[in-house]
């Protein structure tokens, strides 16, 4: 190779060595971007072949090809068939799709805007919880030396019943309630109470909260996904699957599907309940994510002897305390209670007292209303920024579901978003492991960051959507 041809790979090598640690393709793309910006790689410069540069930098050809592709998508490079890859001569470049930054996460130097999950703002919860702890500490309770008992937890269970007064659950007595360590614990308790046999079958929505599948896997159950349409589970498909696989329980979130934000209307719920009656399976309803007023009857009301209900305070007040509750259908309270007692004896007494104190206070309900209002502000910002695309949302949802335009795959988009300093969650996390995942992402309403910062993160996502990789190829 001539001296002139050595100049370009040597320049790239020097730039690459100066980049902060991170994924190699990002370090290389940042080095090339810097070389162009500093005119060390002027327009028209031919870059080394992929294999040659990979050997020079000690990485795989696929890594180099990935970096080249990213910068080609930005119009920083051009690829000419039969000739090679060149630095673009265009005067104006498309906004960068990927930004390499120090790859750090944590309290110190965190660079990412976390939209991977919803985060609650502090609208008085911290002071309220601390006050409840002080009230708890002031109690003179000799029972702190005893194991939990059902009788001792009666006030806390009644507080749960009163807390859920607006939810159409049918007839509920406090003895139908079991306190759990968050909703995930409640889901596991219900499955243990229902499932029987060596390989029981759990049916879930084809796009569903992944905790359903995790709980089923722990119990060595087979998991079968049920097709959905714009209204939720398709009743005819559910009946076919239930009969074919002898499904024992259906796990669903009809009030607000996680992740799609689909709300199952009343008529569809009644059709699904009729399928459950005919096929004799139970329904576990997870009601954790919906922040508004309940609109339709729960499956516990529609199926008094087959409907289980699980909820928590994680999305409305705080996820830190891990306070949840499971409610058994008629005739099943002893089974549910026995599972809890045999599994962990029951919630710790102080935590049960804390749950009681929080749920009966008027201040708590006012804070929940404030959380609901604040969440709606962030939802509106999301719709304003991304509503031109295929966006699933609800004003009382802590997340939005974005179906990506042609040219983007969810994994690639999530990587691109991270490059822009924004973390989002891919559809694959909600789909069955062996099933098809749509090209979509879930965006969490992170109300712990200021609204302008949240809007700026959405603007970066919008830039990615507006400049998708295959745009020119499809034109």
Secondary structure, 3 states (H helix, E strand, C coil): CCHHHHHHHHHHHHHHHCCCCCCHHHHHHHHHHHHHHCCCCCCCCECCCHHHHHHHHCCCHHHHHHHHHHHHHCCCEEEECCCEEEECCCCCCCCCCCCCCCCCCCCCCCCCEECCCCECCCCCHHHHHHHHHHHHHCCCCHHHHCCCCCCCCHHHHHHHHHHCCCCCCCCCCHHHEEEEEHHHHHHHHHHHHHCCCCCCEEEEECECCHHHHHHHHHCCCEEEEECEECCEECHHHHHHHHHHHCCCEEEECCCCCCCCCCCCCHHHHHHHHHHHHHHCCEEEEECCCECCCCCCCCHHHHCCCCEEEEEECCCCCCCCCCEEEEECCCCCHHHHHHHHHHHHCCCCHHHHHHHHHHHCCHHHHHHHHHHHHHHHHHHHHHHHHHCCCEEECCCCECEEEEECCCCCCHHHHHHHHHHCCEECEEHHHHECCCCCCCCEEEEECECCCCHHHHHHHHHHHHHHHHCCCCHHHHC
